[in-house]
Amino acid sequence: MNLSQSLRGYLKPFTESVLAILIGVLVGAIVLWASGYDAIAAYKALVVGSVSSLTNFAQTLSQSTPLILTALTFAVGSRTGLFNIGAEGTVYFGAIAAVGISQAIPNPLSGIIAGILVGALWALPAALLKVYRGVHEVISTIMLNWIAFYLAVWLALSVFVSPSNANRTVAIPPSARLPLLMRNTTLSWGFVVAVLTAIVVYVIMWHTKLGYEMRANGYNPRAAEYGGINPKAAAIWSFVIGGMTAGLAGAVQVMGVPPSYAISQGLANVYGYGFDGIGVSLVGRDHPIGIIFSGILFGALGAGATKMQQAGVPLEMVKVIEGIIIVAVAIPGLLDLINRMFRRGRV
Amino acid sequence: MEERTPVLEMRDIVKVYSDGTRALNGVTIKVYKGEIFGLLGENGAGKTTLMKILFGMLKPTAGKIFFQGSEVHFKSPADAIARGIGMVHQHFTLVEVFTALENIILGKEGHGLFSKIDVKNAKKKLQTLMDELNFQVPLDVPVENLPVGIQQRIEILKMLYRNVDVLILDEPTAVLTPIEVKELFDVLRKLKAQGKTIIFISHKLNEVMEITDRVTVIRKGKVIGTVNTSDATPQLLARMMVGRDVVLRIQKKPHKPGKTVFRVEDLWVKGDRGEDAVRGLSFEVKAGEIFGIAGVEGNGQSELIEAIAGLRDVEKGRVYLMGKDITGKKPRELYDMGIAHIPEDRTHMGLILEMSVMENAILGMYWRREFSNGWRLIDWGKVEGHAKELIDEFEIVAPGTRRPVKSLSGGNQQKLIVAREVSKRPEFIIAAQPTRGVDVASTEYIRNYLVKLRDEDKAVLLVSADLDEVLQLSDRMAIMYEGQFMGVVKPDEVTEEQIGLMMGGVSQ
């Protein structure tokens, strides 16, 4: 294996992402300043809140956990020719599944397995619609997200509602929770699970026959079929694997985050991760390893946001900065421009 | 002749791509008004790059372009067209759902958002153009429903409608049937008579000999020489093009065929529109034999290949490999049973362009134990070794096994496919259009290899629109017409006239 050659292959997307992040930070500062806030103080608060101490950094990693997992859903789709935005709805069901199973079999493993299995199952409608009826996955997953939302709200409020508190579901029993990695933080073994999952997804995509089949089919279904690949099976698998990581995200989020260990009203503590994961995946260049890092970056923005709010800048400004970073990554023309500037500098 | 001023001159053009590839190394060409100028070279010689520079699609690294007496710098194709230079690309740039008329006037008529397009006037102008050239194009039919030959005429009309004086044609005959080629040449001669200048890019010796007035040969980004076509011979041009004498005839020793390897019985296959594309074919291919299928394209050859390669449903009939019924089996099973398939469309089927050379080197065999490690994962070290073996054995020019396969030239892509298919150690090889769009040296290599496989007692089914190829390689050949064989003959016992008749649907 030619190490320098493959390193060079990673260097370009890495540099591009870092540049996009810098642009996001810079433009974000201008927006902050233009809106009448002290940009420097705001960024200082962001950094302090996310990495200044071990406790704060633990908070960052905790926030990154579900994002890494939902980003993997999008990345698997994207690398196999799908625009799978169904992670959002799948997360709800993963969480519900973990709450449900933990009442019967109270140990962490059962919750994780239940989240993964339910995630895989919920991926099937979109997968089968795509493969057998030609329904585009953007349409089906958006609609399925809404079905999932209301179904999950109903399940949370009727089937699994807490007898003592009507605003949340029953809690995961202590023996089924993911142990914390650090006291007085919300960082649990869930983060380790997320990182391991990213590595497993990487291995599946680039080192297994299934990954080869899925990628080949994503680029060119006709050539894949010629190459002895079953295009239907390959497409279904990429939905299913994506569903598994999203379901896992939901499970880990309720099993690992104190204090409630339950789903709150309106699914508030499991809501939005599926969509945020798309941005994380884009910044991580749809690569599992890149996603670990971009997940941590977004986690840091989330963790620092609280501190920033204390400095008088509204929470929403963090979303603005996140948005600018994603746009910066997503504009290929801009990146080409930067590239050309670089090249001119080198020659 | 050299005293005349050229209408177009490209002087000392150098092009270095951003990855360091030197595509052109100081190329100078002169083109005179009213001539058909041939630009001859193998795939990857730099012909297309040179013309893209002329057409404003690429910026030269160094060099100057003079047109009608003054230096020009085209920033875009629109620039070049405005000055009177038009180009018809190898791959057409038509909007498929638009009619011919809409395609031709696209971007030319009606600029503002709400300005009215004068369709009537445009039609009249086009009709005059078509009458002058004596060729007709149905103006109101969506382009996707028209044959390739007609689509090409639409591309040419598109340029003429914009009043270009110089028309660049990039490998215009690659997609045409022999009859369409003849018709194209008639059009080109008429354009020449009207005083238009034509640049004809090709790697086909006979066509260059037939249609051009002068020809410049380029090789590896350099001009090898310019000759008047009337002074040239195909052998001379071939030598200039590849730097050595190409054996244009394949050396083939007599070989005794063995037992039947592949057999088709009363095969019926439907085409994409539900028509009967293959109508009751029966034939067999023996070990140590090349069985060729010739015929004008679109007579069911593609459907036949796809059906026996497991890519299309068989309506009726049976297919046997070494006595076993393989009707309806999927590609993976077929490969494991000893079939290899060189598909007719290398960019859409034979390769996955975005994937690396080594990933493509295991397409259709990636599941084999020899590419797995103890964990049953793909062992990329072994895959890379396999890719390198293919590259070495077939002398494939590749920038690296990890680079996308699209960075290879067409000829090298095709060699990679052939190498991969042969490495499956098949008993039966389907070779569909194995040398289409491939340079002379690679063509020779691939043809000789097919003969070698035959000499090793493999059964080879050759399907090609290139009649010479089928005649030279086959031990027995069939001519296909509207889904049936018009006759099965031995190439050395048949006259050109007989073949022509069969291709036209007259059974022998």
Interface residues (C-beta under 8 A of the other chain):
Chain A: M1 N2 Q5 S6 G9 V203 H207 T208 K209 Y212 E213 R215 A216 Y219 N220 R222 A223 A224 E225 Y226 G227 G228 I229 N230 R343
Chain B: S18 A309 L311 K330 P331 R332 Y335 H341 P343 H348 M349 G350 L351 I352 L353 E354 M355 E359 I362 L363 G364 M365 Y366 W367 S372 L377 I378 W380 G381 E384 G400 R402
